[in-house]
């Protein structure tokens, strides 16, 4: 950004028309607009493309971080679900098998034959 300011002020100093106009113009943005407007069309296009590429890169980085955080949250939720349900299912299944075995061992033989 300092390079852009240096080029801006160097160009203003070299161009007497812009130098005279810049004395009446107070804001830096107006000075930039005057400098930019007096550039050749090719230079204006190049500056626009470079600034657009920089903005696109920064937006991409921000969105990538947000998506990465979202993906991490989804993975964490899936793992938490699996950790809480799979062992719980195994514990309940083994407890059910144990109770079923206890019940069948204590039943009279006539009822065992009807169940089996």
N, CA, C and O atoms as CSV, one atom per row, in Angstrom:
chain,resi,resn,atom,element,x,y,z
A,1,UNK,N,N,0.825,-1.180,0.000
A,1,UNK,CA,C,0.000,0.000,0.000
A,1,UNK,C,C,0.872,1.247,0.000
A,1,UNK,O,O,0.513,2.250,-0.618
A,2,UNK,N,N,2.012,1.202,0.683
A,2,UNK,CA,C,2.917,2.343,0.691
A,2,UNK,C,C,3.487,2.585,-0.696
A,2,UNK,O,O,3.724,3.729,-1.085
A,3,UNK,N,N,3.707,1.505,-1.446
A,3,UNK,CA,C,4.208,1.640,-2.805
A,3,UNK,C,C,3.201,2.391,-3.665
A,3,UNK,O,O,3.576,3.250,-4.464
A,4,UNK,N,N,1.927,2.066,-3.500
A,4,UNK,CA,C,0.877,2.748,-4.264
A,4,UNK,C,C,0.845,4.226,-3.915
A,4,UNK,O,O,0.704,5.070,-4.799
A,5,UNK,N,N,0.977,4.547,-2.629
A,5,UNK,CA,C,1.007,5.949,-2.221
A,5,UNK,C,C,2.223,6.658,-2.806
A,5,UNK,O,O,2.117,7.799,-3.255
A,6,UNK,N,N,3.376,5.994,-2.804
A,6,UNK,CA,C,4.590,6.604,-3.342
A,6,UNK,C,C,4.445,6.878,-4.832
A,6,UNK,O,O,4.818,7.951,-5.306
A,7,UNK,N,N,3.908,5.917,-5.568
A,7,UNK,CA,C,3.698,6.108,-7.005
A,7,UNK,C,C,2.685,7.213,-7.240
A,7,UNK,O,O,2.844,8.024,-8.152
A,8,UNK,N,N,1.647,7.246,-6.421
A,8,UNK,CA,C,0.619,8.275,-6.541
A,8,UNK,C,C,1.217,9.665,-6.371
A,8,UNK,O,O,0.988,10.543,-7.204
A,9,UNK,N,N,1.968,9.871,-5.318
A,9,UNK,CA,C,2.527,11.190,-5.063
A,9,UNK,C,C,3.626,11.546,-6.057
A,9,UNK,O,O,3.780,12.722,-6.388
A,10,UNK,N,N,4.390,10.580,-6.542
A,10,UNK,CA,C,5.406,10.834,-7.560
A,10,UNK,C,C,4.745,11.283,-8.850
A,10,UNK,O,O,5.202,12.235,-9.483
A,11,UNK,N,N,3.684,10.613,-9.244
A,11,UNK,CA,C,2.966,10.973,-10.470
A,11,UNK,C,C,2.329,12.355,-10.336
A,11,UNK,O,O,2.330,13.131,-11.291
A,12,UNK,N,N,1.788,12.665,-9.161
A,12,UNK,CA,C,1.177,13.980,-8.938
A,12,UNK,C,C,2.227,15.078,-9.041
A,12,UNK,O,O,1.972,16.135,-9.617
A,13,UNK,N,N,3.390,14.831,-8.489
A,13,UNK,CA,C,4.450,15.833,-8.532
A,13,UNK,C,C,4.944,16.057,-9.954
A,13,UNK,O,O,5.322,17.177,-10.297
A,14,UNK,N,N,4.951,15.025,-10.790
A,14,UNK,CA,C,5.456,15.141,-12.152
A,14,UNK,C,C,4.453,15.800,-13.085
A,14,UNK,O,O,4.854,16.432,-14.063
A,15,UNK,N,N,3.205,15.674,-12.819
A,15,UNK,CA,C,2.177,16.206,-13.709
A,15,UNK,C,C,1.682,17.532,-13.147
A,15,UNK,O,O,1.032,17.560,-12.102
A,16,UNK,N,N,1.990,18.640,-13.841
A,16,UNK,CA,C,1.656,19.962,-13.302
A,16,UNK,C,C,0.153,20.192,-13.234
A,16,UNK,O,O,-0.326,20.880,-12.333
A,17,UNK,N,N,-0.597,19.627,-14.173
A,17,UNK,CA,C,-2.053,19.800,-14.144
A,17,UNK,C,C,-2.637,19.169,-12.887
A,17,UNK,O,O,-3.485,19.764,-12.222
A,18,UNK,N,N,-2.179,17.964,-12.567
A,18,UNK,CA,C,-2.666,17.294,-11.363
A,18,UNK,C,C,-2.148,18.006,-10.126
A,18,UNK,O,O,-2.856,18.088,-9.123
A,19,UNK,N,N,-0.920,18.526,-10.177
A,19,UNK,CA,C,-0.365,19.241,-9.027
A,19,UNK,C,C,-1.188,20.480,-8.717
A,19,UNK,O,O,-1.461,20.773,-7.553
A,20,UNK,N,N,-1.586,21.215,-9.765
A,20,UNK,CA,C,-2.402,22.409,-9.545
A,20,UNK,C,C,-3.780,22.026,-9.012
A,20,UNK,O,O,-4.313,22.691,-8.123
A,21,UNK,N,N,-4.351,20.964,-9.553
A,21,UNK,CA,C,-5.672,20.528,-9.113
A,21,UNK,C,C,-5.608,19.980,-7.692
A,21,UNK,O,O,-6.540,20.171,-6.911
A,22,UNK,N,N,-4.510,19.297,-7.350
A,22,UNK,CA,C,-4.416,18.672,-6.033
A,22,UNK,C,C,-4.323,19.692,-4.918
A,22,UNK,O,O,-4.606,19.371,-3.764
A,23,UNK,N,N,-3.927,20.928,-5.242
A,23,UNK,CA,C,-3.886,21.958,-4.207
A,23,UNK,C,C,-5.292,22.318,-3.740
A,23,UNK,O,O,-5.494,22.684,-2.582
A,24,UNK,N,N,-6.269,22.211,-4.653
A,24,UNK,CA,C,-7.639,22.533,-4.264
A,24,UNK,C,C,-8.386,21.317,-3.739
A,24,UNK,O,O,-9.376,21.452,-3.021
A,25,UNK,N,N,-7.911,20.127,-4.098
A,25,UNK,CA,C,-8.555,18.898,-3.646
A,25,UNK,C,C,-8.002,18.547,-2.273
A,25,UNK,O,O,-6.786,18.510,-2.085
A,26,UNK,N,N,-8.882,18.288,-1.314
A,26,UNK,CA,C,-8.453,18.068,0.068
A,26,UNK,C,C,-8.279,16.587,0.420
A,26,UNK,O,O,-7.347,16.242,1.146
A,27,UNK,N,N,-9.135,15.724,-0.065
A,27,UNK,CA,C,-9.090,14.340,0.411
A,27,UNK,C,C,-8.128,13.493,-0.408
A,27,UNK,O,O,-7.910,13.741,-1.594
A,28,UNK,N,N,-7.561,12.493,0.244
A,28,UNK,CA,C,-6.662,11.561,-0.431
A,28,UNK,C,C,-7.382,10.732,-1.469
A,28,UNK,O,O,-6.797,10.358,-2.485
A,29,UNK,N,N,-8.650,10.440,-1.220
A,29,UNK,CA,C,-9.413,9.653,-2.186
A,29,UNK,C,C,-9.597,10.429,-3.482
A,29,UNK,O,O,-9.483,9.862,-4.569
A,30,UNK,N,N,-9.881,11.728,-3.371
A,30,UNK,CA,C,-10.023,12.550,-4.573
A,30,UNK,C,C,-8.709,12.609,-5.345
A,30,UNK,O,O,-8.708,12.578,-6.576
A,31,UNK,N,N,-7.603,12.691,-4.634
A,31,UNK,CA,C,-6.293,12.695,-5.292
A,31,UNK,C,C,-6.055,11.371,-6.006
A,31,UNK,O,O,-5.527,11.347,-7.118
A,32,UNK,N,N,-6.442,10.276,-5.370
A,32,UNK,CA,C,-6.288,8.974,-6.005
A,32,UNK,C,C,-7.147,8.884,-7.259
A,32,UNK,O,O,-6.699,8.363,-8.281
A,33,UNK,N,N,-8.372,9.385,-7.191
A,33,UNK,CA,C,-9.268,9.344,-8.345
A,33,UNK,C,C,-8.689,10.160,-9.490
A,33,UNK,O,O,-8.742,9.730,-10.643
A,34,UNK,N,N,-8.137,11.333,-9.191
A,34,UNK,CA,C,-7.511,12.147,-10.236
A,34,UNK,C,C,-6.316,11.427,-10.849
A,34,UNK,O,O,-6.145,11.422,-12.068
A,35,UNK,N,N,-5.500,10.826,-10.008
A,35,UNK,CA,C,-4.328,10.089,-10.506
A,35,UNK,C,C,-4.766,8.916,-11.377
A,35,UNK,O,O,-4.236,8.700,-12.467
A,36,UNK,N,N,-5.735,8.170,-10.880
A,36,UNK,CA,C,-6.216,6.991,-11.602
A,36,UNK,C,C,-6.862,7.392,-12.924
A,36,UNK,O,O,-6.664,6.727,-13.941
A,37,UNK,N,N,-7.629,8.470,-12.911
A,37,UNK,CA,C,-8.308,8.915,-14.122
A,37,UNK,C,C,-7.362,9.380,-15.207
A,37,UNK,O,O,-7.705,9.315,-16.387
A,38,UNK,N,N,-6.173,9.850,-14.838
A,38,UNK,CA,C,-5.199,10.331,-15.822
A,38,UNK,C,C,-4.252,9.239,-16.302
A,38,UNK,O,O,-3.391,9.497,-17.144
A,39,UNK,N,N,-4.396,8.035,-15.786
A,39,UNK,CA,C,-3.564,6.921,-16.258
A,39,UNK,C,C,-4.058,6.441,-17.616
A,39,UNK,O,O,-5.230,6.620,-17.946
A,40,UNK,N,N,-3.169,5.828,-18.412
A,40,UNK,CA,C,-3.624,5.208,-19.660
A,40,UNK,C,C,-4.601,4.063,-19.355
A,40,UNK,O,O,-4.586,3.496,-18.262
A,41,UNK,N,N,-5.435,3.740,-20.321
A,41,UNK,CA,C,-6.460,2.713,-20.136
A,41,UNK,C,C,-5.848,1.376,-19.736
A,41,UNK,O,O,-6.400,0.671,-18.891
A,42,UNK,N,N,-4.717,1.022,-20.332
A,42,UNK,CA,C,-4.065,-0.247,-20.008
A,42,UNK,C,C,-3.622,-0.280,-18.543
A,42,UNK,O,O,-3.764,-1.304,-17.874
A,43,UNK,N,N,-3.090,0.833,-18.049
A,43,UNK,CA,C,-2.663,0.900,-16.649
A,43,UNK,C,C,-3.872,0.821,-15.713
A,43,UNK,O,O,-3.805,0.170,-14.670
A,44,UNK,N,N,-4.975,1.479,-16.079
A,44,UNK,CA,C,-6.188,1.405,-15.264
A,44,UNK,C,C,-6.697,-0.031,-15.187
A,44,UNK,O,O,-7.100,-0.502,-14.123
A,45,UNK,N,N,-6.673,-0.721,-16.326
A,45,UNK,CA,C,-7.117,-2.111,-16.352
A,45,UNK,C,C,-6.208,-2.984,-15.500
A,45,UNK,O,O,-6.684,-3.841,-14.755
A,46,UNK,N,N,-4.897,-2.768,-15.607
A,46,UNK,CA,C,-3.944,-3.568,-14.827
A,46,UNK,C,C,-4.154,-3.360,-13.329
A,46,UNK,O,O,-4.151,-4.322,-12.562
A,47,UNK,N,N,-4.335,-2.116,-12.913
A,47,UNK,CA,C,-4.556,-1.830,-11.490
A,47,UNK,C,C,-5.859,-2.468,-11.022
A,47,UNK,O,O,-5.921,-3.041,-9.934
A,48,UNK,N,N,-6.892,-2.369,-11.841
A,48,UNK,CA,C,-8.182,-2.960,-11.479
A,48,UNK,C,C,-8.069,-4.473,-11.328
A,48,UNK,O,O,-8.629,-5.049,-10.396
A,49,UNK,N,N,-7.345,-5.119,-12.243
A,49,UNK,CA,C,-7.183,-6.576,-12.174
A,49,UNK,C,C,-6.378,-6.973,-10.944
A,49,UNK,O,O,-6.730,-7.935,-10.260
A,50,UNK,N,N,-5.299,-6.243,-10.653
A,50,UNK,CA,C,-4.462,-6.569,-9.491
A,50,UNK,C,C,-5.253,-6.393,-8.195
A,50,UNK,O,O,-5.219,-7.263,-7.325
A,51,UNK,N,N,-5.958,-5.280,-8.065
A,51,UNK,CA,C,-6.747,-5.046,-6.849
A,51,UNK,C,C,-7.853,-6.094,-6.731
A,51,UNK,O,O,-8.123,-6.591,-5.638
A,52,UNK,N,N,-8.497,-6.433,-7.858
A,52,UNK,CA,C,-9.529,-7.465,-7.837
A,52,UNK,C,C,-8.982,-8.812,-7.419
A,52,UNK,O,O,-9.630,-9.545,-6.672
A,53,UNK,N,N,-7.775,-9.148,-7.902
A,53,UNK,CA,C,-7.158,-10.424,-7.531
A,53,UNK,C,C,-6.817,-10.457,-6.045
A,53,UNK,O,O,-6.994,-11.483,-5.387
A,54,UNK,N,N,-6.332,-9.346,-5.519
A,54,UNK,CA,C,-5.993,-9.287,-4.092
A,54,UNK,C,C,-7.257,-9.448,-3.242
A,54,UNK,O,O,-7.262,-10.199,-2.267
A,55,UNK,N,N,-8.317,-8.745,-3.613
A,55,UNK,CA,C,-9.576,-8.841,-2.862
A,55,UNK,C,C,-10.140,-10.257,-2.952
A,55,UNK,O,O,-10.610,-10.807,-1.956
A,56,UNK,N,N,-10.092,-10.847,-4.151
A,56,UNK,CA,C,-10.600,-12.215,-4.317
A,56,UNK,C,C,-9.804,-13.195,-3.465
A,56,UNK,O,O,-10.385,-14.098,-2.862
A,57,UNK,N,N,-8.490,-13.034,-3.405
A,57,UNK,CA,C,-7.643,-13.914,-2.594
A,57,UNK,C,C,-7.999,-13.790,-1.112
A,57,UNK,O,O,-8.128,-14.794,-0.411
A,58,UNK,N,N,-8.157,-12.554,-0.643
A,58,UNK,CA,C,-8.490,-12.353,0.768
A,58,UNK,C,C,-9.857,-12.940,1.112
A,58,UNK,O,O,-10.020,-13.569,2.157
A,59,UNK,N,N,-10.829,-12.736,0.241
A,59,UNK,CA,C,-12.161,-13.303,0.477
A,59,UNK,C,C,-12.096,-14.823,0.463
A,59,UNK,O,O,-12.739,-15.484,1.278
A,60,UNK,N,N,-11.317,-15.379,-0.464
A,60,UNK,CA,C,-11.151,-16.832,-0.520
A,60,UNK,C,C,-10.569,-17.363,0.779
A,60,UNK,O,O,-11.045,-18.371,1.302
A,61,UNK,N,N,-9.544,-16.698,1.308
A,61,UNK,CA,C,-8.928,-17.140,2.560
A,61,UNK,C,C,-9.936,-17.101,3.712
A,61,UNK,O,O,-9.992,-18.027,4.522
A,62,UNK,N,N,-10.722,-16.041,3.783
A,62,UNK,CA,C,-11.709,-15.914,4.858
A,62,UNK,C,C,-12.763,-17.010,4.745
A,62,UNK,O,O,-13.095,-17.666,5.732
A,63,UNK,N,N,-13.284,-17.202,3.541
A,63,UNK,CA,C,-14.316,-18.222,3.338
A,63,UNK,C,C,-13.744,-19.619,3.581
A,63,UNK,O,O,-14.425,-20.480,4.138
A,64,UNK,N,N,-12.498,-19.846,3.165
A,64,UNK,CA,C,-11.873,-21.153,3.388
A,64,UNK,C,C,-11.758,-21.447,4.881
A,64,UNK,O,O,-11.982,-22.579,5.311
A,65,UNK,N,N,-11.412,-20.436,5.668
A,65,UNK,CA,C,-11.339,-20.641,7.123
A,65,UNK,C,C,-12.712,-20.948,7.705
A,65,UNK,O,O,-12.847,-21.810,8.573
A,66,UNK,N,N,-13.728,-20.240,7.226
A,66,UNK,CA,C,-15.084,-20.504,7.715
A,66,UNK,C,C,-15.535,-21.911,7.354
A,66,UNK,O,O,-16.108,-22.618,8.182
A,67,UNK,N,N,-15.276,-22.314,6.115
A,67,UNK,CA,C,-15.678,-23.657,5.679
A,67,UNK,C,C,-14.888,-24.711,6.437
A,67,UNK,O,O,-15.436,-25.742,6.826
A,68,UNK,N,N,-13.598,-24.454,6.649
A,68,UNK,CA,C,-12.780,-25.401,7.406
A,68,UNK,C,C,-13.335,-25.562,8.818
A,68,UNK,O,O,-13.398,-26.675,9.339
A,69,UNK,N,N,-13.734,-24.464,9.430
A,69,UNK,CA,C,-14.346,-24.535,10.759
A,69,UNK,C,C,-15.658,-25.288,10.739
A,69,UNK,O,O,-15.962,-26.042,11.664
A,70,UNK,N,N,-16.436,-25.088,9.690
A,70,UNK,CA,C,-17.712,-25.791,9.558
A,70,UNK,C,C,-17.495,-27.281,9.365
A,70,UNK,O,O,-18.182,-28.097,9.979
A,71,UNK,N,N,-16.539,-27.641,8.513
A,71,UNK,CA,C,-16.242,-29.059,8.278
A,71,UNK,C,C,-15.729,-29.710,9.559
A,71,UNK,O,O,-16.104,-30.839,9.878
A,72,UNK,N,N,-14.881,-29.009,10.284
A,72,UNK,CA,C,-14.371,-29.533,11.552
A,72,UNK,C,C,-15.516,-29.750,12.540
A,72,UNK,O,O,-15.542,-30.757,13.246
A,73,UNK,N,N,-16.451,-28.820,12.591
A,73,UNK,CA,C,-17.592,-28.964,13.503
A,73,UNK,C,C,-18.462,-30.161,13.116
A,73,UNK,O,O,-18.934,-30.893,13.985
A,74,UNK,N,N,-18.671,-30.358,11.822
A,74,UNK,CA,C,-19.477,-31.500,11.371
A,74,UNK,C,C,-18.781,-32.808,11.721
A,74,UNK,O,O,-19.422,-33.745,12.198
A,75,UNK,N,N,-17.477,-32.879,11.489
A,75,UNK,CA,C,-16.722,-34.098,11.819
A,75,UNK,C,C,-16.781,-34.364,13.323
A,75,UNK,O,O,-16.965,-35.506,13.744
A,76,UNK,N,N,-16.627,-33.322,14.125
A,76,UNK,CA,C,-16.695,-33.491,15.582
A,76,UNK,C,C,-18.075,-33.982,16.017
A,76,UNK,O,O,-18.181,-34.826,16.907
A,77,UNK,N,N,-19.124,-33.461,15.399
A,77,UNK,CA,C,-20.478,-33.901,15.748
A,77,UNK,C,C,-20.696,-35.362,15.371
A,77,UNK,O,O,-21.303,-36.118,16.131
A,78,UNK,N,N,-20.206,-35.757,14.207
A,78,UNK,CA,C,-20.341,-37.159,13.785
A,78,UNK,C,C,-19.583,-38.081,14.730
A,78,UNK,O,O,-20.100,-39.122,15.135
A,79,UNK,N,N,-18.361,-37.703,15.079
A,79,UNK,CA,C,-17.576,-38.529,16.003
A,79,UNK,C,C,-18.236,-38.606,17.381
A,79,UNK,O,O,-18.262,-39.671,17.996
A,80,UNK,N,N,-18.763,-37.495,17.861
A,80,UNK,CA,C,-19.446,-37.512,19.160
A,80,UNK,C,C,-20.666,-38.419,19.116
A,80,UNK,O,O,-20.941,-39.145,20.072
A,81,UNK,N,N,-21.397,-38.379,18.008
A,81,UNK,CA,C,-22.560,-39.252,17.854
A,81,UNK,C,C,-22.132,-40.713,17.866
A,81,UNK,O,O,-22.740,-41.538,18.547
A,82,UNK,N,N,-21.083,-41.031,17.110
A,82,UNK,CA,C,-20.621,-42.420,17.050
A,82,UNK,C,C,-20.075,-42.894,18.390
A,82,UNK,O,O,-20.338,-44.021,18.809
A,83,UNK,N,N,-19.319,-42.036,19.059
A,83,UNK,CA,C,-18.752,-42.416,20.353
A,83,UNK,C,C,-19.855,-42.655,21.378
A,83,UNK,O,O,-19.740,-43.550,22.216
A,84,UNK,N,N,-20.914,-41.867,21.318
A,84,UNK,CA,C,-21.971,-42.034,22.320
A,84,UNK,C,C,-22.950,-43.142,21.968
A,84,UNK,O,O,-23.538,-43.729,22.876
A,85,UNK,N,N,-23.150,-43.452,20.707
A,85,UNK,CA,C,-24.157,-44.455,20.350
A,85,UNK,C,C,-23.596,-45.859,20.225
A,85,UNK,O,O,-24.235,-46.811,20.672
A,86,UNK,N,N,-22.431,-46.017,19.638
A,86,UNK,CA,C,-21.888,-47.371,19.434
A,86,UNK,C,C,-21.585,-48.054,20.764
A,86,UNK,O,O,-22.050,-49.175,20.974
A,87,UNK,N,N,-20.826,-47.436,21.674
A,87,UNK,CA,C,-20.605,-48.111,22.964
A,87,UNK,C,C,-21.899,-48.299,23.755
A,87,UNK,O,O,-22.078,-49.311,24.433
A,88,UNK,N,N,-22.793,-47.322,23.664
A,88,UNK,CA,C,-24.071,-47.472,24.356
A,88,UNK,C,C,-24.854,-48.654,23.823
A,88,UNK,O,O,-25.455,-49.405,24.591
A,89,UNK,N,N,-24.848,-48.819,22.516
A,89,UNK,CA,C,-25.533,-49.956,21.909
A,89,UNK,C,C,-24.876,-51.263,22.327
A,89,UNK,O,O,-25.568,-52.239,22.614
A,90,UNK,N,N,-23.549,-51.292,22.364
A,90,UNK,CA,C,-22.847,-52.513,22.782
A,90,UNK,C,C,-23.158,-52.858,24.233
A,90,UNK,O,O,-23.393,-54.021,24.560
A,91,UNK,N,N,-23.160,-51.856,25.097
A,91,UNK,CA,C,-23.468,-52.101,26.508
A,91,UNK,C,C,-24.890,-52.617,26.686
A,91,UNK,O,O,-25.121,-53.576,27.423
A,92,UNK,N,N,-25.838,-51.981,26.014
A,92,UNK,CA,C,-27.230,-52.427,26.133
A,92,UNK,C,C,-27.425,-53.813,25.533
A,92,UNK,O,O,-28.180,-54.627,26.066
A,93,UNK,N,N,-26.750,-54.077,24.431
A,93,UNK,CA,C,-26.875,-55.394,23.796
A,93,UNK,C,C,-26.315,-56.487,24.691
A,93,UNK,O,O,-26.931,-57.542,24.845
A,94,UNK,N,N,-25.147,-56.241,25.285
A,94,UNK,CA,C,-24.572,-57.265,26.168
A,94,UNK,C,C,-25.411,-57.421,27.434
A,94,UNK,O,O,-25.553,-58.530,27.948
A,95,UNK,N,N,-25.967,-56.326,27.939
A,95,UNK,CA,C,-26.838,-56.416,29.118
A,95,UNK,C,C,-28.104,-57.196,28.786
A,95,UNK,O,O,-28.572,-57.993,29.598
A,96,UNK,N,N,-28.660,-56.973,27.606
A,96,UNK,CA,C,-29.851,-57.716,27.183
A,96,UNK,C,C,-29.541,-59.203,27.065
A,96,UNK,O,O,-30.324,-60.044,27.508
A,97,UNK,N,N,-28.385,-59.528,26.460
A,97,UNK,CA,C,-28.001,-60.942,26.335
A,97,UNK,C,C,-27.827,-61.589,27.707
A,97,UNK,O,O,-28.235,-62.732,27.910
A,98,UNK,N,N,-27.224,-60.865,28.646
A,98,UNK,CA,C,-27.011,-61.385,29.995
A,98,UNK,C,C,-28.346,-61.642,30.688
A,98,UNK,O,O,-28.545,-62.691,31.301
A,99,UNK,N,N,-29.263,-60.673,30.585
A,99,UNK,CA,C,-30.582,-60.848,31.216
A,99,UNK,C,C,-31.338,-61.992,30.563
A,99,UNK,O,O,-31.992,-62.782,31.245
A,100,UNK,N,N,-31.250,-62.079,29.250
A,100,UNK,CA,C,-31.938,-63.168,28.544
A,100,UNK,C,C,-31.388,-64.525,28.979
A,100,UNK,O,O,-32.144,-65.482,29.144
A,101,UNK,N,N,-30.076,-64.603,29.162
A,101,UNK,CA,C,-29.470,-65.871,29.603
A,101,UNK,C,C,-29.903,-66.204,31.026
A,101,UNK,O,O,-30.193,-67.362,31.324
A,102,UNK,N,N,-29.952,-65.203,31.915
A,102,UNK,CA,C,-30.390,-65.444,33.288
A,102,UNK,C,C,-31.838,-65.906,33.338
A,102,UNK,O,O,-32.188,-66.811,34.096
A,103,UNK,N,N,-32.666,-65.282,32.532
A,103,UNK,CA,C,-34.083,-65.655,32.529
A,103,UNK,C,C,-34.249,-67.076,32.024
A,103,UNK,O,O,-35.002,-67.854,32.610
A,104,UNK,N,N,-33.570,-67.426,30.962
A,104,UNK,CA,C,-33.739,-68.774,30.405
A,104,UNK,C,C,-33.151,-69.845,31.312
A,104,UNK,O,O,-33.634,-70.977,31.291
A,105,UNK,N,N,-32.142,-69.541,32.097
A,105,UNK,CA,C,-31.584,-70.554,32.995
A,105,UNK,C,C,-32.479,-70.782,34.206
A,105,UNK,O,O,-32.422,-71.853,34.810
A,106,UNK,N,N,-33.293,-69.817,34.574
A,106,UNK,CA,C,-34.148,-69.952,35.747
A,106,UNK,C,C,-35.561,-70.396,35.408
A,106,UNK,O,O,-36.364,-70.626,36.313
A,107,UNK,N,N,-35.878,-70.520,34.149
A,107,UNK,CA,C,-37.226,-70.953,33.763
A,107,UNK,C,C,-37.362,-72.469,33.884
A,107,UNK,O,O,-36.388,-73.201,33.711
A,108,UNK,N,N,-38.555,-72.925,34.176
A,108,UNK,CA,C,-38.791,-74.380,34.169
A,108,UNK,C,C,-38.602,-74.930,32.762
A,108,UNK,O,O,-38.734,-74.202,31.778
A,109,UNK,N,N,-38.300,-76.192,32.674
A,109,UNK,CA,C,-37.980,-76.809,31.385
A,109,UNK,C,C,-39.145,-76.773,30.408
A,109,UNK,O,O,-38.903,-76.714,29.202
A,110,UNK,N,N,-40.379,-76.805,30.851
A,110,UNK,CA,C,-41.541,-76.761,29.963
A,110,UNK,C,C,-41.649,-75.425,29.240
A,110,UNK,O,O,-41.989,-75.382,28.058
A,111,UNK,N,N,-41.364,-74.346,29.941
A,111,UNK,CA,C,-41.425,-73.010,29.328
A,111,UNK,C,C,-40.242,-72.822,28.382
A,111,UNK,O,O,-40.377,-72.183,27.338
A,112,UNK,N,N,-39.080,-73.377,28.741
A,112,UNK,CA,C,-37.913,-73.283,27.863
A,112,UNK,C,C,-38.206,-73.932,26.519
A,112,UNK,O,O,-37.808,-73.420,25.473
A,113,UNK,N,N,-38.909,-75.067,26.554
A,113,UNK,CA,C,-39.232,-75.766,25.310
A,113,UNK,C,C,-40.182,-74.935,24.451
A,113,UNK,O,O,-40.078,-74.947,23.224
A,114,UNK,N,N,-41.105,-74.217,25.083
A,114,UNK,CA,C,-42.043,-73.389,24.328
A,114,UNK,C,C,-41.342,-72.184,23.696
A,114,UNK,O,O,-41.701,-71.778,22.591
A,115,UNK,N,N,-40.353,-71.608,24.374
A,115,UNK,CA,C,-39.616,-70.454,23.848
A,115,UNK,C,C,-38.627,-70.861,22.765
A,115,UNK,O,O,-38.452,-70.138,21.785
A,116,UNK,N,N,-38.004,-71.967,22.924
A,116,UNK,CA,C,-36.906,-72.376,22.058
A,116,UNK,C,C,-37.326,-73.135,20.892
A,116,UNK,O,O,-36.490,-73.537,20.083
